[in-house]
């Protein structure tokens, strides 16, 4: 358990990484910008900004992405198209973010 905020962790290493958010310790630093990161994996992801590396390819269209999560988010373009439906009016959206913003409009109408 974190002594700063009380958040619990199942693995000690996760607690150590979390504690860096309180201490400001950033042991991994980008050589180009000097920006610090709490762990080396976050630095590696950041470095793709500089290298332009996009190792994950979409098998349908060949579009390339820096991270698998982005490729997965893109995949809906090739499947159902717009998988997020508004329960109030039935309008369809291609992202949960779009639906969330749209639902706020309904909340304002009420």
C-alpha positions as MATLAB code, in Angstrom:
seq = 'XXXXXXXXXXXXXXXXXXXXXXXXXXXXXXXXXXXXXXXXXXXXXXXXXXXXXXXXXXXXXXXXXXXXXXXXXXXXXXXXXXXXXXXXXXXXXXXXXXXXXXXXXXXXXX';
ca = [
       0.000    0.000    0.000;
       1.260    3.461   -0.913;
       2.148    5.481    2.165;
       1.370    8.743    0.302;
      -2.163    8.063   -0.967;
      -3.196    4.638    0.361;
      -3.553    3.007   -3.062;
      -3.016   -0.764   -2.898;
      -0.980   -2.923   -5.264;
      -0.736   -6.682   -5.732;
       2.907   -6.531   -6.835;
       5.680   -4.647   -5.049;
       7.249   -3.442   -8.315;
       3.982   -1.700   -9.220;
       4.023    0.071   -5.865;
       7.593    1.256   -6.491;
       6.682    2.617   -9.934;
       3.573    4.296   -8.511;
       5.538    5.985   -5.733;
       7.571    7.809   -8.365;
       4.449    9.834   -9.168;
       4.652   11.280   -5.651;
       8.419   11.732   -5.452;
       8.891   13.146   -8.957;
      11.672   10.626   -9.632;
      12.077    9.965  -13.357;
      15.015    7.602  -13.886;
      14.501    7.209  -17.668;
      15.226   10.351  -19.694;
      14.779   11.162  -23.371;
      18.191   12.114  -24.771;
      16.653   14.495  -27.322;
      14.238   16.438  -25.111;
      15.506   15.778  -21.616;
      11.980   14.735  -20.632;
      11.889   12.238  -17.771;
       9.762    9.087  -17.503;
       8.942    6.952  -14.481;
       9.816    3.708  -16.278;
      11.844    2.625  -19.291;
       8.827    1.230  -21.193;
       7.219    4.671  -21.232;
      10.474    6.124  -22.546;
      10.573    3.504  -25.319;
       7.023    4.400  -26.361;
       7.941    8.092  -26.339;
      11.025    7.553  -28.500;
       8.783    6.426  -31.356;
       7.817   10.105  -31.664;
      11.389   10.833  -32.727;
      12.072    7.716  -34.802;
       8.687    7.480  -36.529;
       8.787    3.750  -35.835;
       5.408    2.090  -36.404;
       5.984   -1.634  -35.884;
       2.329   -2.739  -35.650;
       0.603   -3.318  -38.975;
      -3.121   -3.670  -39.656;
      -3.597   -6.981  -41.533;
      -6.516   -5.634  -43.585;
      -5.217   -2.325  -44.946;
      -1.535   -2.358  -44.022;
      -1.725    0.912  -42.089;
       1.020    1.010  -39.480;
       0.813    2.102  -35.845;
       3.291    2.821  -33.075;
       1.297    0.823  -30.522;
      -0.941   -2.234  -30.679;
      -3.676   -0.315  -28.845;
      -3.900    2.188  -31.699;
      -4.122   -0.605  -34.252;
      -6.905   -2.218  -32.254;
      -8.790    1.082  -32.068;
      -8.445    1.438  -35.849;
      -9.733   -2.097  -36.517;
     -13.397   -1.077  -36.195;
     -13.048    0.776  -39.507;
     -12.842   -2.618  -41.206;
     -15.526   -4.387  -39.181;
     -18.761   -2.884  -37.923;
     -17.801    0.693  -38.711;
     -19.576    2.463  -35.894;
     -20.011    0.149  -32.917;
     -21.150    2.743  -30.367;
     -24.904    3.461  -30.459;
     -26.674    6.188  -28.525;
     -29.339    4.585  -26.319;
     -31.477    7.741  -26.579;
     -31.653    8.440  -30.309;
     -29.824    5.561  -32.024;
     -27.115    7.712  -33.612;
     -23.932    5.703  -34.215;
     -20.348    6.654  -33.374;
     -16.973    5.181  -34.228;
     -15.508    5.792  -30.763;
     -16.667    5.665  -27.179;
     -15.377    9.228  -26.822;
     -17.683   10.439  -29.588;
     -20.663    8.736  -27.971;
     -19.753   10.172  -24.561;
     -19.624   13.708  -25.975;
     -22.934   13.148  -27.773;
     -24.630   11.878  -24.611;
     -23.681   15.108  -22.867;
     -25.842   16.919  -25.417;
     -28.790   14.740  -24.408;
     -28.101   15.506  -20.752;
     -28.197   19.225  -21.560;
     -31.580   18.839  -23.267;
     -33.218   17.341  -20.163;
];
